[in-house]
Amino acid sequence: MSTLVLDVEPTAVEVSVTDDELTVRLADGRRISVPLAWYPRLLNATRDERMHWQLLGEGYAIEWPDLDEHIGIEGLLAGRPSGENSQSLKRWLDSRRSKQ
C-alpha cells in the first residue's frame, strides 16, 4: 500500500456546491470536483445549508456548521468519500425530520 506524501499541504480558497457536485478551488490553482453523493449530508441539505460553509484554519478543511459536516482537503485529493455509516446518517436524517 502506498502512502500519499505531500510536499505542501493543499489548502482550499473557494468552495461551490451544486445539486450534483462539490467543487473546491485550491490555493495552487487546481480545482477538484467530486460527486455530491460522496457526502450524504450535503446531498440531503437545502441549498442555503450547502452555501453556509467556512474554511478551517488556513483552508485545510471545509466545515458546514449547520450540517455538522467537515471535509478535509487531503481526503478530497485522495478520493475518500464520507466515512459516515448508514446508522449515523439515518439518525441525522431522522433528527432533521423531527425539526420540520
C-alpha positions as CSV (number, residue, x, y, z in Angstrom):
1,M,0.0,0.0,0.0
2,S,1.4,3.4,-0.9
3,T,1.1,6.4,1.2
4,L,0.3,9.9,0.0
5,V,3.1,12.2,0.9
6,L,2.7,15.9,0.1
7,D,5.4,18.5,-0.1
8,V,3.0,21.3,0.6
9,E,-0.3,20.9,2.4
10,P,-3.1,21.7,-0.1
11,T,-5.5,24.4,1.0
12,A,-8.9,25.5,-0.2
13,V,-9.7,29.1,-1.2
14,E,-13.1,28.7,-2.7
15,V,-16.0,26.2,-2.5
16,S,-19.1,25.7,-4.6
17,V,-21.8,23.2,-4.3
18,T,-24.5,22.3,-6.8
19,D,-27.2,19.7,-6.6
20,D,-24.7,17.1,-8.0
21,E,-21.2,18.2,-7.3
22,L,-18.8,19.7,-4.7
23,T,-16.0,21.8,-6.3
24,V,-13.1,23.2,-4.4
25,R,-10.5,25.6,-5.8
26,L,-7.1,25.2,-4.2
27,A,-4.6,27.9,-3.4
28,D,-2.2,26.4,-6.1
29,G,-4.8,27.0,-8.8
30,R,-6.2,23.4,-9.1
31,R,-9.9,22.6,-8.9
32,I,-11.2,19.3,-7.7
33,S,-14.8,18.2,-8.2
34,V,-16.4,15.2,-6.6
35,P,-19.9,13.8,-6.7
36,L,-22.2,15.2,-4.0
37,A,-23.3,11.6,-3.4
38,W,-20.0,11.1,-1.7
39,Y,-21.3,13.3,1.2
40,P,-24.8,12.3,2.1
41,R,-25.3,15.2,4.5
42,L,-24.6,17.7,1.7
43,L,-26.7,15.7,-0.7
44,N,-29.7,15.9,1.7
45,A,-29.1,19.5,2.7
46,T,-31.0,22.5,1.5
47,R,-29.4,25.0,-0.9
48,D,-29.0,27.5,1.9
49,E,-27.3,24.9,4.1
50,R,-24.9,24.0,1.4
51,M,-24.0,27.6,0.8
52,H,-23.2,28.1,4.5
53,W,-19.7,26.8,4.7
54,Q,-16.4,28.1,6.2
55,L,-12.8,27.2,5.8
56,L,-11.0,25.8,8.8
57,G,-7.5,27.0,9.6
58,E,-5.7,28.2,6.5
59,G,-8.1,26.2,4.3
60,Y,-7.0,22.7,5.3
61,A,-10.7,21.7,5.6
62,I,-14.2,22.9,4.9
63,E,-17.0,22.9,7.5
64,W,-20.7,23.2,7.2
65,P,-21.7,24.0,10.7
66,D,-25.5,23.6,10.2
67,L,-24.9,20.1,8.9
68,D,-22.0,19.0,11.3
69,E,-20.0,18.1,8.1
70,H,-16.3,18.5,7.9
71,I,-14.3,17.6,4.7
72,G,-10.5,17.7,4.7
73,I,-8.8,18.8,1.5
74,E,-6.2,15.9,1.7
75,G,-9.2,13.5,1.8
76,L,-10.7,15.1,-1.3
77,L,-7.4,14.8,-3.1
78,A,-7.0,11.1,-2.0
79,G,-10.5,10.4,-3.3
80,R,-12.0,9.5,0.1
81,P,-15.8,9.9,0.3
82,S,-17.6,10.3,3.6
83,G,-16.9,7.6,6.1
84,E,-20.3,8.1,7.9
85,N,-22.1,4.8,8.4
86,S,-25.7,4.2,7.5
87,Q,-27.0,4.2,11.1
88,S,-25.4,7.6,11.9
89,L,-26.8,9.0,8.7
90,K,-30.3,7.7,9.5
91,R,-30.2,9.2,13.0
92,W,-29.1,12.6,11.4
93,L,-31.9,12.4,8.8
94,D,-34.5,11.5,11.5
95,S,-33.4,14.4,13.6
96,R,-33.9,16.8,10.7
97,R,-37.4,15.4,10.0
98,S,-38.4,15.9,13.6
99,K,-37.3,19.6,13.5
100,Q,-39.6,20.3,10.5
